[in-house]
């Protein structure tokens, strides 16, 4: 008998969520590096349960308010530290081992499109989270790149993660190959082993 298969390939955002849900268990710690309107923050809080902890970052007051309201509406505000700061400050706020993190690169929907994530701060946040990430933990980035500056950030982030040591970091790209107009896609990183450097000079500590 053939193994059961889904009827269709998963879309981008559900694929990102499936990766995160697969690695998270009750009691885990996770990071939403771009809280936005709080949808991913809420899902993470549901998946880690009463004993877990979520740290959600955003630079916009509108996003912080929306995230807090969404969590309160679902009775999950106590599980989440909502932090009005850039994700590059993660090591100032989080000290616990982290099982998963999610980024949505781009701008906050229905807000000022001039306020977007930036390559430098995104890469700094990746480096910080990597120091906290447990072995076989994951970082999932949903890359929106159709806006002004989006392609520059996409290129810089891809160049960075694709230069990491493949013995220490597994990097996966999931994209819709035949859809026009710059559809979003997923970059996912899995930590395979503790920090090390190989003979080529590539580092697994993401510095």
N, C-alpha and C positions, 0 to 999 in steps of 0.2 A: 504494500500500500504506500502511496506517495505521502510524504509528510505534508501536514496542513500548511498552507501559505495564505498570507493576506491577499486580498483581491487586487490591491494596487500598491504602488510605491508610496511611502509616507511623504507628506509634504515637509517643508523645511522646519517650521516651528515645532510640529509634533515630533519630528525626528530629534530635535534638540531636547525636547522634554523627555522623550523616551530614554535618551542617554543618561540624563540626570537622574531620572527615577530609578533606572537600573542600578546605579551605584549607591544610592542613598538608602539608609536604613533608619529606623527610629533611634533617636539619640545622637545622630550625626550632627556635624557643624557644616554649614554651607554659606556661600557668599553670593549675593546678587550684586554685581559690580555696577549695574546701571538700573536702578530701581524703576525708573519711569513711572508708569501708572500702577505699578504694584502687582501685575498679573503673575510674573515669574516669582516674585517674593512670596506671594500667597501660596503658590504650588509648592515651593521649597518648604515653607512652614508646615504645610499639610503632610508632606512626605517624611519630615524628620520627627514628627510627633511631639508629645509633651516634653520629652527629655532632650530634645534637640535644640539647636540654636541657629538662627539665621542673622547674618549681618548684611544690611542693604544700604548701598551707597548711591547718592546722587548729588549733583551740584546745584540743581534747581529746586527752589522752595516749592514750586508747583508740584513737582514730582514727589517730594517728601510728604506734602500734605495728602496727595492722592494715595500714596502707598499706605500711610497711617490710617486713612479713612477706610480703605479696603480691608486691611487687617482687622480693624475694630469691628467692621460689619460682619466679619466671620469669626469673631471671638478669638483671634490668634495673635493679637498685638503683643502678648506677654512672651511669645517665642522669638521675637524679632527685635534687634537693635537697628533702628532706622537712623542713618548717619548722614547729616547734611555736610558732605565733604566729597572731594574727588576720590575715585577709587585708587589713585596712586598713593594715597595715605593709608592704605590698608594695614600696614604693619604698626601704625600708631593706634589702631583700634582693635585688632584681632591678634590674639596670642595662642589660641587653641589650634590643635591640628584640624585641618579642613579636608572634607571628603569630596566636595564638588564646588564649582563656581560657574557662574553664567554671566556673559556679557551680551548686550544688544548694542552693536556699534552703529552709530548714526545720530539721529536727533529724536527728541521726545515727540510722539505724534500729537497733532493739534496744539503745537506750541511754536516758539521761535525757531525757525529752521537754521538760523545763524549760529545757534548754540548746539554744537555737535561734539561727539567724542573726538579725541585727537590722538594721533599715532604715538607721540612721546608719552603721554599719560597712560594710554592703554598698555604700552609695552612695560612701563614702570609698574603698573598694577599686576601684569602677568608675572613679572619677576618677584614682586612681593608675595603674591598668592602662592607661587611655586615653593617658596621657602616654608609655607605652612601646609602644603598639600601632602597628604598621606600617599604612600606607595599604592598605585592603582586607583588613586583619585583622578578626577577628570576636571578639565576646564573646557567649557563649551562657549564658543563665540558665534552668535548669529550676526553675520556681516551684511549690513545694509550699506550699499555703496553707490547708489544712484544720485545722491545729492552732491552739491558743491563740496569738494574736499574729500568726498567719500573714497574715490579711487586712490588718492594719495595715501589715506590711512590704510586702505585694503592692501596696497602694495607693500607698505612699510611693515605691517603686521605679518603678512605672508612671508616676506623676505626673512623676517626675524625668526618665526617659528619653524620655517623650513630649513633654517641653518642650524637647528639644534641637533644634538647627538642622537641618532636613531636608536642607539643601544639603550638610551635612558628615557627617551620621550617618543611615544607613538603619536603622530600627527595625521589626522584624517580630514579630508575635504569632502563634503556632501553637497552637491549642487544640481540644479535643474539645467541640463546641458542644451535644451532646445527651446528655452523660453527667452524672448527678447527683453530689452529695456532693463538690463542690470538687475535681475531678480536677486534677492538675498540668498545666502548660502551659509553652511555651517563649517566652521573649523573646530575640531575637537582635539584636545591634547590629553593623553593618558600618561601618568608618571609610572615608569617601569622599574626604577631602581633608585637608590640613594645617589646624592650628588657625586659626580666624577668628571674627569676630563679624559678624552681619548688622545691618541697620538697626533691627530690632525689639529688639535687645539680647540675643537668644538667642545662646549661645556654643557653639562646637564643641569647646572645650577641656574641657567638662564640669565647669567649676569652679562 
